[in-house]
Amino acid sequence: MKTLWESHLSLPLVGRGKVRDIYAVGDDQLLIVTSDRLSAFDHILPNPIPYKGKVLTQTSVFWFHFLKDVVPNHLVTADVSEMHLPKTVHEEHGDFLEGRSMLVKRAKPYLIECVVRGYLTGSGWNDYIQTSSVCGHKLPKGLKQCAKLPEPIFTPATKAVSGHDENISFEEAARIIPRHTLEKLRSLSIELYRKGSAHAESKGIIVADTKFEFGELNGKIILIDEVLTPDSSRFWLKAGYEPGHDQPSFDKQIVRNYCLKLHWNRLPPAPELSKEVIQKTSSAYRDVYKRLVGKEIE
């Protein structure tokens, strides 16, 4: 059976990202198909990670239902049998699409990433050790690496078509979208983070930081894209958490660390992954799903 790594559906292709393929279904819906592709340092690696696409999709579906009282979202259905798709798509790709695809409402995306940070890590830590601030948020002095912040902070970023997203200030973001809308997105993002991270922590997982994306549909704000997944978030185990150093992650940091050991120059071609790294990464994705949702990935 072909995978969407090799082939297209008989639907209009709207976009193909590093991980997701997006197809138009009529004028008002999209089919988002999440592959097992994995990117590191802005390059798609040659080896897919088994179950990764299903983990990302089904984790998002869980959160869309869990967080729907905070803000509406774009999910129509993740059940392929309920999707009104061409017969050839069901016949040729139905098995592959099951568990890794979502039919969603088509919204107009806001062109920023809504990042919320609850802990001092990543680029936020680098910013802090130089300026005692993170993206313009002045913080107390003397905080350790990976320390919990006094309050979650909203640090928007640009949406890069290729390459890295770039952290920007609230004022810079307000030049991209109207200030009153941005203020609403900030409020929603922090509320989503608080509710999502409280659930995750009850399951033994710390959400160090995450990013949300929103769109406009019929004049209202809705939550779109993926939500609180290992690709959009930094997850740590609560057991063993200790500020002052990097924490083990449930994300593709396993692959990044492997690539760094190879001294890859980050130019194509991207390196092959070892079987051990592929298996370890796949296990990490499946483990975080099981912890958050309470069952094995289908």
Stockholm file with secondary structure:
# STOCKHOLM 1.0

chainA/1-298         MKTLWESHLSLPLVGRGKVRDIYAVGDDQLLIVTSDRLSAFDHILPNPIPYKGKVLTQTSVFWFHFLKDVVPNHLVTADVSEMHLPKTVHEEHGDFLEGRSMLVKRAKPYLIECVVRGYLTGSGWNDYIQTSSVCGHKLPKGLKQCAKLPEPIFTPATKAVSGHDENISFEEAARIIPRHTLEKLRSLSIELYRKGSAHAESKGIIVADTKFEFGELNGKIILIDEVLTPDSSRFWLKAGYEPGHDQPSFDKQIVRNYCLKLHWNRLPPAPELSKEVIQKTSSAYRDVYKRLVGKEIE
#=GR chainA/1-298 SS CCCTTTCCCSSCEEEECSSEEEEEETTTEEEEEECSCCEETTEECSSCCTTHHHHHHHHHHHHHHHTTTTSCBCEEESCGGGSCCCHHHHHHHHHHHTTTEEEEECCEECSEEEEEEEECCHHHHHHHHHHSEETTEECCTTCCTTCEEEEEEECCEECCSSSCCCBCCHHHHTTTSCHHHHHHHHHHHHHHHHHHHHHHHHTTEEEEEEEEEEEEETTEEEEESCCSCTTTEEEEESTTCCTTSCCCBSSTHHHHHHHHHTTCCSCSSCCCCCHHHHHHHHHHHHHHHHHHHSSCCC
#=GC SS_cons         CCCTTTCCCSSCEEEECSSEEEEEETTTEEEEEECSCCEETTEECSSCCTTHHHHHHHHHHHHHHHTTTTSCBCEEESCGGGSCCCHHHHHHHHHHHTTTEEEEECCEECSEEEEEEEECCHHHHHHHHHHSEETTEECCTTCCTTCEEEEEEECCEECCSSSCCCBCCHHHHTTTSCHHHHHHHHHHHHHHHHHHHHHHHHTTEEEEEEEEEEEEETTEEEEESCCSCTTTEEEEESTTCCTTSCCCBSSTHHHHHHHHHTTCCSCSSCCCCCHHHHHHHHHHHHHHHHHHHSSCCC
//
